[in-house]
Amino acid sequence: MSKKNPVAVIASVAPNSLASRLGLAAGDRIHKLNGKRIPDLIVYQLEEAQDKLDIEVEKENGEYWELEVEKEEEEGLGVTFHTAVFDGIKPCRNHCLFCFVDQMPPGQRASLYIKDDDYRLSFLQGSYITLTNLTDADWQRIAQFRLSPLYISVHATDPKVRSKLLGNEQAGDVLAYLQRLADWGCHFHAQAVLCPGINDGAVLEKTIADLGKFWPNLRTLALVPVGLTRHRTRLTPLRKFESPEATGVLEISHCAQQRFLSLYGSRLVFAADEFYLQAGQDFPPLETYEDLLQLENGVGLWPLFKAQFLQALTKACGGGRPAGKNRNFTVITGMGTAKLWQELSQAVTKALPGLNLSILPVRNHFFGEEVTVTGLVTGEDIRCTLEQTKLPAGTCLLLPRVMLRHRENIFLDGMTVDELRALTPFPLKVIDVNGEEVVKTLFS
């Protein structure tokens, strides 16, 4: 529910910025900008772009300041906020069969149980929304500001199937919602979380055909396999894709790609990396992922990483660059990508015989062993695996940042990176999911 009088709490102030010169600081609360309440970052950015600012701010010590400032339109205040919405996140009204929040173990921090379905976060941060909770005022605002692109969870265009998947009898008419956006000139990306026997096969073919008609407003469609944890008590029974079923999804995807490439010059539909792993198939060439606009959905993430890694390794070795002081590295990963890392490890050994890159796959006991993606590996599971594994002497542990919450050094189970460091005798480095950066670490 929205707050009646939202305030924007400052998280940080850039040095030498306009806000710094005005005396603003972290913890200060902006109540109004140019006489307007600030419900979210969209309104804030529109008002901040004016050449004259009237700022009403409550200092952390309780003082209330009213500031007037003239500036260049392109000059910002230089502040960041704790969140992108200041009047409360719009909650989800659905009861999706595959909702990951419903599959969280009990007793975790409250933020992990928030079900958001906020169109503003979709525009600002790329969060996927269902369009099922929008009020007339929300639609008017989308039209007024032409908020674009948006990220839409479609899942299926068949009304009955979509209503079943979302657990919402009012969720079926998604094509009408998308048409409204298209009529306004908005662009959008879509995703379909696929559940075997429900929205794959013929239902998926219909979904792809229906969505393809929205080109060029529809920019991409990601096909993602359902993620299931062991915490599904009293939830609708679902299962993961078997290899032949995953192969079927890829066949539908590849067929659609060729059709759309001929029609539009874009493949439009892209399957998540996990489908190729589940099907036991090689990834397609990196260029077939085009602009890689669905990386956050795990689409093309590994092909990109591999290409970056091998290119950086070749460049480093070809340039005669010496390896770093550390000769033993161990990369921590989920079970799903362990074999992929082995290929890169062999490339390192071939290029630099004296350097050892070991792979430490971690079984996921927190969510269940069927969860194999690296991004859901937790601190406690890493600790247990390290305790049970004999590592090379002097090894340096490499921890993919994707395991940590955005902008935080904390795992999903609440353990921090520093706490994990204290539990192991080995040095630990957090690495970005970027092949070039990993190679730089090996040579540092």
C-alpha positions as MATLAB code, in Angstrom:
seq = 'MSKKNPVAVIASVAPNSLASRLGLAAGDRIHKLNGKRIPDLIVYQLEEAQDKLDIEVEKENGEYWELEVEKEEEEGLGVTFHTAVFDGIKPCRNHCLFCFVDQMPPGQRASLYIKDDDYRLSFLQGSYITLTNLTDADWQRIAQFRLSPLYISVHATDPKVRSKLLGNEQAGDVLAYLQRLADWGCHFHAQAVLCPGINDGAVLEKTIADLGKFWPNLRTLALVPVGLTRHRTRLTPLRKFESPEATGVLEISHCAQQRFLSLYGSRLVFAADEFYLQAGQDFPPLETYEDLLQLENGVGLWPLFKAQFLQALTKACGGGRPAGKNRNFTVITGMGTAKLWQELSQAVTKALPGLNLSILPVRNHFFGEEVTVTGLVTGEDIRCTLEQTKLPAGTCLLLPRVMLRHRENIFLDGMTVDELRALTPFPLKVIDVNGEEVVKTLFS';
ca = [
       0.000    0.000    0.000;
       1.309    3.449   -0.901;
       2.378    5.842    1.790;
       0.300    9.010    1.972;
       3.366   11.214    2.401;
       6.362    9.442    0.848;
       9.886   10.607    1.559;
      13.119    9.813   -0.252;
      15.822    8.747    2.212;
      19.313    9.575    0.964;
      21.713    6.627    1.005;
      24.848    8.431   -0.141;
      26.080   11.798   -1.382;
      28.811   12.041   -4.004;
      31.888   14.085   -3.014;
      31.997   17.596   -4.500;
      28.430   17.203   -5.802;
      25.706   19.824   -5.651;
      24.095   17.986   -2.735;
      27.408   17.951   -0.881;
      27.810   21.696   -1.358;
      24.269   22.214   -0.073;
      25.073   20.279    3.091;
      22.944   17.216    2.384;
      24.110   13.901    3.816;
      23.209   10.224    4.062;
      20.121    9.732    6.250;
      18.518   13.035    5.241;
      14.924   12.744    3.998;
      13.675   14.690    0.986;
       9.979   15.445    1.514;
       9.305   17.577   -1.554;
      11.087   18.648   -4.706;
       9.722   21.735   -6.471;
       6.667   21.550   -4.230;
       5.874   17.958   -5.215;
       5.837   14.790   -3.168;
       8.293   12.245   -4.549;
       6.706    8.785   -4.794;
       9.534    7.224   -6.777;
      12.746    7.743   -8.707;
      10.822    8.525  -11.909;
       9.319   11.692  -10.472;
      12.577   12.529   -8.722;
      14.568   12.396  -11.958;
      12.016   14.499  -13.834;
      12.085   17.203  -11.170;
      15.847   17.028  -10.670;
      16.290   17.911  -14.350;
      14.841   21.408  -13.829;
      17.204   24.397  -13.789;
      15.713   25.651  -10.519;
      15.154   23.419   -7.507;
      13.155   23.991   -4.346;
      14.102   21.257   -1.909;
      12.313   20.494    1.346;
      14.474   18.168    3.393;
      14.410   16.826    6.906;
      17.927   16.444    8.262;
      18.834   13.300   10.144;
      18.976   15.382   13.341;
      15.368   16.505   12.857;
      16.017   19.970   11.412;
      13.798   20.963    8.484;
      15.527   22.815    5.645;
      14.057   24.598    2.640;
      16.670   25.096   -0.051;
      16.543   27.016   -3.322;
      19.201   26.453   -5.951;
      19.812   27.311   -9.587;
      21.836   24.925  -11.720;
      22.411   23.601  -15.202;
      19.625   21.258  -16.291;
      22.032   18.374  -16.853;
      23.566   18.719  -13.374;
      22.105   16.324  -10.837;
      22.130   16.609   -7.075;
      24.550   13.706   -6.792;
      22.603   11.539   -4.349;
      21.546    7.904   -4.283;
      18.642    6.356   -2.407;
      18.077    3.084   -0.591;
      15.263    2.135   -2.962;
      13.829    3.259   -6.290;
      10.299    3.682   -4.906;
       9.543    5.811   -1.866;
       5.819    5.193   -1.347;
       5.951    1.414   -0.983;
       6.348   -1.384   -3.502;
       3.228   -2.451   -5.405;
       2.627   -6.032   -4.242;
       1.826   -9.001   -6.431;
      -1.820  -10.105   -6.528;
      -1.145  -13.481   -8.096;
      -0.548  -16.922   -6.657;
       1.779  -18.341   -9.285;
       2.228  -22.114   -9.282;
       6.004  -21.661   -9.521;
       6.489  -18.568   -7.326;
      10.017  -18.760   -5.943;
       9.113  -16.711   -2.870;
       6.632  -19.422   -1.864;
       9.494  -21.914   -2.079;
      11.760  -20.074    0.342;
      12.598  -21.854    3.587;
      11.058  -20.308    6.721;
      12.958  -18.129    9.133;
      14.887  -15.988    6.669;
      15.049  -12.180    6.631;
      11.801  -10.433    5.744;
      13.047   -8.939    2.470;
      13.248  -12.410    0.898;
       9.485  -12.881    1.240;
       8.442   -9.673   -0.554;
       6.374  -10.342   -3.670;
       6.697   -7.240   -5.805;
       4.917   -6.607   -9.084;
       5.757   -2.927   -9.520;
       5.748   -1.387  -13.001;
       8.134    1.334  -11.819;
      10.783   -1.210  -10.834;
      10.229   -2.864  -14.199;
      11.086    0.385  -15.958;
      13.882    1.432  -13.605;
      15.556   -1.889  -12.822;
      14.317   -4.459  -15.320;
      12.135   -6.405  -12.875;
       9.512   -8.616  -14.493;
       5.850   -7.774  -13.897;
       2.555   -9.439  -14.837;
       0.454   -6.282  -15.508;
      -2.325   -7.756  -13.355;
      -2.297   -5.190  -10.540;
      -2.288   -1.924  -12.491;
      -4.904    0.709  -11.638;
      -6.302    3.171  -14.162;
      -3.924    5.756  -12.697;
      -0.979    3.420  -13.243;
      -1.896    2.886  -16.885;
      -2.327    6.620  -17.359;
       1.112    7.223  -15.905;
       2.713    4.641  -18.169;
       1.075    6.348  -21.142;
       1.951    9.853  -19.961;
       5.649    9.136  -19.536;
       5.835    6.431  -22.228;
       7.662    4.211  -19.759;
       9.719    1.950  -21.945;
      11.039   -0.668  -22.053;
       9.007   -2.681  -19.581;
       9.680   -6.319  -18.697;
       6.598   -8.527  -18.817;
       6.038  -12.009  -17.382;
       3.728  -13.502  -19.990;
       4.291  -17.255  -19.421;
       1.446  -18.149  -21.787;
      -0.918  -16.249  -24.064;
      -3.659  -18.880  -23.814;
      -6.029  -17.211  -21.304;
      -6.897  -20.389  -19.391;
      -3.293  -21.530  -19.136;
      -2.043  -18.118  -18.008;
      -4.801  -17.837  -15.399;
      -3.855  -21.282  -14.106;
      -0.146  -20.473  -13.970;
      -0.715  -17.165  -12.166;
      -3.455  -18.502   -9.900;
      -5.575  -15.523  -10.904;
      -8.801  -15.810  -12.898;
      -8.388  -12.202  -14.062;
      -4.899  -12.740  -15.517;
      -5.829  -14.281  -18.848;
      -6.159  -11.254  -21.134;
      -2.463  -10.428  -21.375;
      -2.618   -9.825  -25.137;
      -4.973   -6.889  -24.589;
      -2.540   -5.403  -22.072;
       0.368   -5.777  -24.487;
      -1.658   -4.251  -27.309;
      -2.327   -1.224  -25.124;
       1.415   -0.773  -24.573;
       2.138   -1.248  -28.267;
      -0.504    1.336  -29.241;
       1.311    3.837  -27.034;
       4.617    3.082  -28.730;
       6.122    1.363  -25.686;
       8.733   -1.338  -26.105;
       8.821   -4.391  -23.875;
      10.740   -7.581  -23.201;
       8.881  -10.754  -22.253;
       9.597  -13.973  -20.438;
       7.895  -17.330  -20.247;
       8.739  -19.465  -17.230;
       8.022  -22.924  -18.579;
       6.559  -25.808  -16.588;
       6.654  -29.215  -18.298;
       3.226  -30.409  -19.380;
       1.584  -27.025  -18.742;
       2.937  -24.260  -20.987;
       5.479  -26.019  -23.180;
       4.708  -27.877  -26.422;
       1.725  -26.562  -28.390;
       0.950  -23.932  -25.744;
       4.472  -22.553  -26.126;
       4.175  -22.499  -29.906;
       0.990  -20.439  -29.590;
       2.630  -18.097  -27.081;
       5.568  -17.466  -29.403;
       3.318  -16.947  -32.434;
       1.034  -14.533  -30.550;
       3.908  -12.511  -29.122;
       5.780  -12.416  -32.417;
       3.015  -10.256  -33.849;
       4.039   -7.447  -31.499;
       7.393   -6.890  -33.211;
       9.018   -4.334  -33.093;
       7.398   -3.333  -29.783;
       8.380   -6.732  -28.413;
      12.178   -6.713  -28.367;
      12.934  -10.165  -26.919;
      11.249  -13.217  -25.431;
      13.180  -15.369  -22.945;
      12.240  -18.996  -22.334;
      13.205  -20.000  -18.798;
      12.769  -23.400  -17.098;
      10.824  -23.462  -13.847;
      12.981  -23.305  -10.729;
      11.979  -25.696   -7.963;
      13.286  -25.931   -4.413;
      12.708  -28.647   -1.809;
      10.424  -26.299    0.136;
       7.186  -26.973   -1.770;
       5.015  -28.364    1.011;
       1.305  -27.893    0.219;
       2.165  -26.310   -3.150;
       1.022  -27.529   -6.562;
       3.160  -30.495   -7.633;
       5.623  -29.473  -10.348;
       8.713  -31.118  -11.770;
      11.817  -30.109  -13.691;
      12.311  -30.745  -17.396;
      13.634  -34.101  -18.506;
      16.288  -34.036  -21.213;
      13.914  -34.931  -24.116;
      11.455  -32.250  -22.980;
      14.206  -29.635  -22.799;
      15.257  -30.688  -26.294;
      11.679  -30.121  -27.425;
      11.708  -26.580  -26.058;
      14.958  -25.858  -27.890;
      13.544  -27.229  -31.140;
      10.523  -24.914  -30.835;
      12.808  -22.003  -29.979;
      15.230  -22.605  -32.863;
      12.395  -23.024  -35.362;
      10.841  -19.735  -34.221;
      14.222  -18.017  -34.408;
      14.651  -18.908  -38.065;
      11.123  -17.721  -38.862;
      11.528  -14.391  -37.074;
      15.013  -13.859  -38.470;
      13.558  -14.124  -41.953;
      10.608  -11.864  -41.137;
      12.179   -9.235  -38.895;
      15.946   -9.614  -39.054;
      15.963  -10.662  -35.392;
      15.636  -14.086  -33.783;
      13.428  -12.533  -31.084;
      13.117  -15.752  -29.009;
      15.990  -16.979  -26.836;
      16.207  -19.999  -24.546;
      17.956  -19.769  -21.182;
      21.337  -21.449  -20.797;
      19.803  -23.937  -18.388;
      17.730  -25.474  -21.185;
      20.919  -26.353  -23.090;
      22.362  -27.877  -19.932;
      19.204  -29.874  -19.260;
      19.097  -31.058  -22.878;
      22.809  -31.914  -22.890;
      23.354  -29.729  -25.957;
      26.176  -27.399  -26.904;
      25.442  -23.694  -26.745;
      24.900  -21.904  -30.060;
      27.485  -19.349  -31.250;
      27.597  -16.149  -29.213;
      26.493  -14.010  -32.155;
      23.142  -15.834  -32.296;
      22.224  -14.151  -29.002;
      22.346  -10.819  -30.846;
      22.458   -7.929  -28.353;
      22.330  -10.184  -25.261;
      19.358   -8.291  -23.850;
      18.231  -11.154  -21.593;
      21.462  -11.790  -19.667;
      19.718  -11.181  -16.332;
      17.435  -14.089  -17.214;
      20.390  -16.416  -17.732;
      20.174  -16.222  -21.524;
      23.605  -16.293  -23.167;
      25.382  -15.717  -19.883;
      27.756  -18.669  -20.195;
      28.535  -18.265  -23.934;
      29.439  -14.635  -23.252;
      31.564  -15.511  -20.229;
      33.400  -18.260  -22.116;
      34.148  -15.990  -25.066;
      35.420  -13.246  -22.758;
      37.560  -15.704  -20.822;
      39.204  -17.405  -23.798;
      39.820  -14.128  -25.622;
      41.406  -12.556  -22.529;
      43.503  -15.693  -21.893;
      44.816  -15.709  -25.454;
      45.623  -12.013  -25.287;
      47.391  -12.303  -21.936;
      49.517  -15.267  -23.015;
      50.198  -13.908  -26.488;
      51.434  -10.658  -25.043;
      53.985  -12.488  -22.939;
      52.314  -11.300  -19.770;
      53.620  -13.263  -16.763;
      51.226  -15.106  -14.512;
      50.561  -13.749  -11.064;
      52.140  -14.841   -7.821;
      49.320  -17.236   -6.954;
      49.654  -20.579   -8.736;
      46.575  -22.302   -7.334;
      43.024  -21.025   -7.720;
      39.746  -22.721   -6.879;
      36.528  -21.349   -8.337;
      33.357  -22.025   -6.342;
      30.352  -22.814   -8.533;
      26.958  -24.469   -8.643;
      26.616  -28.035   -9.856;
      25.094  -26.980  -13.177;
      28.160  -25.169  -14.528;
      30.910  -27.333  -13.022;
      31.544  -29.173  -16.315;
      31.630  -25.872  -18.192;
      34.293  -24.552  -15.849;
      36.329  -27.719  -16.405;
      36.698  -26.756  -20.062;
      38.101  -23.372  -19.081;
      40.359  -24.989  -16.503;
      41.868  -27.182  -19.215;
      42.450  -24.111  -21.389;
      44.310  -22.444  -18.511;
      46.475  -25.513  -17.926;
      47.328  -25.687  -21.636;
      48.237  -22.001  -21.812;
      49.979  -21.842  -18.437;
      51.147  -25.305  -17.325;
      52.303  -23.989  -13.959;
      48.939  -22.522  -13.015;
      46.204  -24.699  -11.517;
      42.536  -23.676  -11.744;
      40.474  -26.149   -9.701;
      36.682  -26.353   -9.704;
      34.675  -26.714   -6.486;
      31.031  -27.551   -7.272;
      28.683  -26.964   -4.334;
      25.566  -29.052   -3.761;
      22.618  -26.925   -2.754;
      21.163  -28.236    0.504;
      19.549  -24.899    1.372;
      17.121  -24.970   -1.566;
      17.502  -28.638   -2.511;
      19.846  -30.586   -4.746;
      17.685  -30.055   -7.838;
      18.716  -26.387   -7.669;
      22.039  -26.333   -9.519;
      22.474  -22.709  -10.616;
      25.435  -20.799   -9.226;
      23.401  -17.746   -8.269;
      21.496  -19.679   -5.586;
      24.496  -21.210   -3.822;
      24.538  -20.176   -0.144;
      27.276  -19.437    2.349;
      26.564  -22.372    4.645;
      26.612  -24.842    1.762;
      29.976  -23.418    0.675;
      31.290  -23.749    4.210;
      30.216  -27.396    4.422;
      31.739  -28.181    1.033;
      35.041  -26.532    1.969;
      35.110  -28.469    5.216;
      34.740  -31.750    3.342;
      37.193  -30.961    0.534;
      40.976  -31.089    0.503;
      42.171  -28.121   -1.531;
      45.633  -27.480   -2.971;
      47.962  -25.774   -0.532;
      48.009  -22.011   -0.921;
      44.926  -21.957   -3.109;
      42.971  -18.734   -3.596;
      39.193  -19.147   -3.554;
      37.261  -17.338   -6.304;
      33.647  -16.544   -5.390;
      31.289  -15.416   -8.210;
      29.514  -12.219   -7.213;
      26.256  -13.604   -8.624;
      25.904  -15.587   -5.375;
      25.532  -12.350   -3.419;
      22.599   -9.995   -3.107;
      22.770   -6.980   -5.393;
      25.236   -4.406   -4.007;
      25.657   -6.414   -0.814;
      28.225   -8.918    0.461;
      25.615  -11.316    1.800;
      24.383  -14.722    0.618;
      20.719  -15.680    0.409;
      20.979  -17.610    3.689;
      22.153  -14.487    5.527;
      25.840  -15.386    5.836;
      28.197  -12.565    4.885;
      31.378  -12.874    2.842;
      33.423  -11.784    5.867;
      31.834  -14.538    7.961;
      32.742  -17.085    5.308;
      36.302  -15.731    5.165;
      36.622  -16.208    8.907;
      35.637  -19.868    8.547;
      38.301  -20.834    5.992;
      42.109  -20.582    6.073;
      42.242  -19.756    2.365;
      42.153  -16.233    0.893;
      38.879  -15.479   -0.864;
      38.263  -13.063   -3.727;
      34.826  -12.041   -5.004;
      34.853  -11.985   -8.815;
      32.411  -10.478  -11.274;
      30.751  -12.780  -13.799;
      33.041  -11.461  -16.506;
      35.572  -13.703  -18.238;
      38.081  -10.932  -18.749;
      38.030   -9.971  -15.065;
      38.600  -13.586  -14.008;
      41.641  -13.870  -16.280;
      42.979  -10.617  -14.843;
      42.617  -12.160  -11.372;
      44.660  -15.183  -12.474;
      47.410  -12.845  -13.679;
      47.305  -10.459  -10.725;
];
